[in-house]
Amino acid sequence: MLNSISGATMALTLISSVFANNGAIPSLYTCQGSDIAPPISWSNIPKEAKSLVLIMDDPDAPDPAAPKMTYVHWLLYNIPVTSAGLPESVTEAQLPPGTLQGKNGWHKTGYGGPCPPIGRHRYFFKLYALDTVLPNLNTPSKEALEAAMKPHIIEKTELIGTYIKTK
Protein backbone atom coordinates (compact mmCIF):
# COMPACT_ATOMS: atom_id res chain seq x y z
CA MET A 1 0.00 0.00 0.00
CA LEU A 2 1.40 3.38 -0.94
CA ASN A 3 1.40 6.31 1.39
CA SER A 4 -0.32 9.02 -0.62
CA ILE A 5 1.75 11.75 1.02
CA SER A 6 5.29 10.41 0.58
CA GLY A 7 4.76 7.66 -1.99
CA ALA A 8 6.54 5.25 0.36
CA THR A 9 5.29 1.72 0.91
CA MET A 10 3.67 1.29 4.32
CA ALA A 11 4.76 -1.72 6.36
CA LEU A 12 2.52 -4.59 7.36
CA THR A 13 1.23 -3.81 10.86
CA LEU A 14 -0.12 -6.04 13.67
CA ILE A 15 -1.69 -4.62 16.84
CA SER A 16 -3.96 -5.56 19.73
CA SER A 17 -6.38 -3.23 21.47
CA VAL A 18 -5.67 -4.92 24.84
CA PHE A 19 -1.86 -4.75 25.06
CA ALA A 20 0.90 -2.67 23.52
CA ASN A 21 3.93 -4.09 21.74
CA ASN A 22 6.27 -5.43 24.46
CA GLY A 23 3.50 -4.81 27.00
CA ALA A 24 1.85 -7.18 29.44
CA ILE A 25 -0.90 -9.45 28.14
CA PRO A 26 -3.93 -9.10 30.45
CA SER A 27 -4.60 -12.23 32.52
CA LEU A 28 -8.04 -12.67 30.86
CA TYR A 29 -6.15 -14.08 27.83
CA THR A 30 -4.06 -16.55 29.87
CA CYS A 31 -4.45 -19.77 31.85
CA GLN A 32 -5.09 -17.64 34.93
CA GLY A 33 -8.07 -15.99 33.26
CA SER A 34 -10.53 -17.19 30.64
CA ASP A 35 -7.75 -18.39 28.29
CA ILE A 36 -9.41 -16.68 25.32
CA ALA A 37 -7.64 -15.20 22.32
CA PRO A 38 -7.00 -11.48 22.50
CA PRO A 39 -8.39 -9.26 19.74
CA ILE A 40 -5.79 -8.55 17.07
CA SER A 41 -5.90 -6.54 13.91
CA TRP A 42 -3.63 -5.94 10.96
CA SER A 43 -3.27 -3.42 8.19
CA ASN A 44 -1.13 -2.52 5.18
CA ILE A 45 -1.24 -5.99 3.63
CA PRO A 46 0.97 -6.01 0.51
CA LYS A 47 -1.16 -5.82 -2.63
CA GLU A 48 0.51 -8.93 -4.08
CA ALA A 49 -0.35 -11.04 -1.00
CA LYS A 50 -2.74 -13.94 -1.48
CA SER A 51 -3.01 -15.17 2.13
CA LEU A 52 -1.82 -14.55 5.69
CA VAL A 53 -0.30 -16.79 8.35
CA LEU A 54 -0.43 -16.12 12.10
CA ILE A 55 1.92 -17.91 14.49
CA MET A 56 1.97 -17.25 18.23
CA ASP A 57 4.84 -18.77 20.16
CA ASP A 58 6.95 -18.44 23.30
CA PRO A 59 10.74 -18.71 22.80
CA ASP A 60 11.36 -18.53 26.56
CA ALA A 61 10.08 -21.98 27.55
CA PRO A 62 10.33 -23.31 30.11
CA ASP A 63 12.45 -20.67 31.91
CA PRO A 64 13.45 -17.32 30.37
CA ALA A 65 16.77 -17.53 32.23
CA ALA A 66 17.53 -20.87 30.51
CA PRO A 67 15.19 -21.36 27.51
CA LYS A 68 15.18 -24.84 26.06
CA MET A 69 12.41 -24.68 23.46
CA THR A 70 9.90 -22.51 21.66
CA TYR A 71 6.38 -23.38 22.75
CA VAL A 72 3.64 -22.96 20.13
CA HIS A 73 0.38 -21.32 21.26
CA TRP A 74 -1.52 -20.76 17.99
CA LEU A 75 -1.17 -21.55 14.27
CA LEU A 76 -3.48 -20.15 11.61
CA TYR A 77 -2.87 -20.16 7.86
CA ASN A 78 -4.67 -19.28 4.64
CA ILE A 79 -6.23 -16.30 6.40
CA PRO A 80 -7.84 -14.25 3.61
CA VAL A 81 -6.14 -10.97 2.80
CA THR A 82 -9.58 -9.34 2.88
CA SER A 83 -9.78 -9.87 6.65
CA ALA A 84 -8.59 -7.13 8.98
CA GLY A 85 -8.07 -9.13 12.16
CA LEU A 86 -9.57 -11.53 14.66
CA PRO A 87 -12.06 -10.66 17.39
CA GLU A 88 -11.58 -11.38 21.07
CA SER A 89 -12.29 -15.00 21.95
CA VAL A 90 -12.46 -16.02 18.28
CA THR A 91 -13.74 -19.57 17.82
CA GLU A 92 -13.02 -21.93 14.94
CA ALA A 93 -16.48 -21.15 13.53
CA GLN A 94 -15.71 -17.41 13.63
CA LEU A 95 -12.40 -17.64 11.76
CA PRO A 96 -12.43 -15.93 8.35
CA PRO A 97 -13.66 -18.33 5.62
CA GLY A 98 -10.85 -20.51 4.29
CA THR A 99 -8.64 -20.14 7.36
CA LEU A 100 -7.00 -23.40 8.41
CA GLN A 101 -5.33 -24.32 11.71
CA GLY A 102 -2.20 -26.08 12.79
CA LYS A 103 -1.34 -27.91 16.01
CA ASN A 104 -0.23 -25.95 19.04
CA GLY A 105 2.05 -27.21 21.80
CA TRP A 106 -0.86 -29.08 23.38
CA HIS A 107 -1.27 -31.04 20.10
CA LYS A 108 -4.63 -29.35 19.55
CA THR A 109 -5.91 -26.64 17.27
CA GLY A 110 -6.96 -23.23 18.48
CA TYR A 111 -5.56 -20.66 20.83
CA GLY A 112 -3.78 -21.67 24.02
CA GLY A 113 -2.95 -18.73 26.22
CA PRO A 114 0.20 -17.90 28.14
CA CYS A 115 0.84 -20.10 31.18
CA PRO A 116 4.55 -19.83 31.96
CA PRO A 117 5.86 -22.12 34.71
CA ILE A 118 8.45 -19.57 35.87
CA GLY A 119 9.44 -15.99 35.08
CA ARG A 120 8.16 -13.39 32.61
CA HIS A 121 7.86 -14.90 29.13
CA ARG A 122 7.61 -13.18 25.76
CA TYR A 123 4.81 -14.20 23.39
CA PHE A 124 5.42 -13.45 19.72
CA PHE A 125 2.40 -12.97 17.47
CA LYS A 126 3.96 -13.23 14.00
CA LEU A 127 1.98 -12.29 10.90
CA TYR A 128 3.23 -13.29 7.47
CA ALA A 129 1.92 -12.14 4.08
CA LEU A 130 2.33 -14.88 1.46
CA ASP A 131 2.24 -14.76 -2.32
CA THR A 132 0.06 -17.89 -2.43
CA VAL A 133 -2.74 -19.75 -0.69
CA LEU A 134 -1.15 -22.87 0.79
CA PRO A 135 -2.61 -26.33 0.16
CA ASN A 136 -4.39 -28.03 3.05
CA LEU A 137 -1.49 -29.20 5.22
CA ASN A 138 -3.73 -31.38 7.42
CA THR A 139 -3.28 -29.68 10.80
CA PRO A 140 0.47 -29.06 10.47
CA SER A 141 3.07 -28.55 13.14
CA LYS A 142 4.79 -25.17 13.25
CA GLU A 143 7.82 -26.67 11.51
CA ALA A 144 5.74 -28.10 8.65
CA LEU A 145 3.86 -24.82 8.23
CA GLU A 146 7.07 -22.79 8.22
CA ALA A 147 8.63 -25.12 5.62
CA ALA A 148 5.57 -24.81 3.36
CA MET A 149 5.37 -21.03 3.61
CA LYS A 150 9.11 -20.18 3.54
CA PRO A 151 9.44 -19.68 -0.25
CA HIS A 152 6.23 -17.61 -0.32
CA ILE A 153 6.84 -14.96 2.36
CA ILE A 154 6.46 -11.41 1.05
CA GLU A 155 6.49 -9.58 4.34
CA LYS A 156 6.44 -10.30 8.09
CA THR A 157 5.57 -8.30 11.18
CA GLU A 158 5.23 -9.17 14.83
CA LEU A 159 3.60 -8.08 18.04
CA ILE A 160 5.19 -9.13 21.33
CA GLY A 161 3.30 -9.48 24.59
CA THR A 162 4.68 -10.55 27.95
CA TYR A 163 3.21 -12.48 30.84
CA ILE A 164 4.28 -13.69 34.29
CA LYS A 165 2.01 -15.89 36.36
CA THR A 166 0.79 -14.49 39.62
CA LYS A 167 0.62 -16.74 42.66
Buried (B, 14 or more C-beta within 10 A) or exposed (E): EEEEEEEEEEEBEBBBEBBEEEEBBBBBBBBBEEBBBBBBBBBBBBEEBBBBBBBBBBEBBBEBEEBEEBBBBBBBBBBBBEBEBBEBBBEEEEBBEEBBBBBBBEEEBBBBBBBBEBBEBBBBBBBBBBBBBBEEBEBBBBEBBBEBBEEBBBBBBBBBBBBBBEE
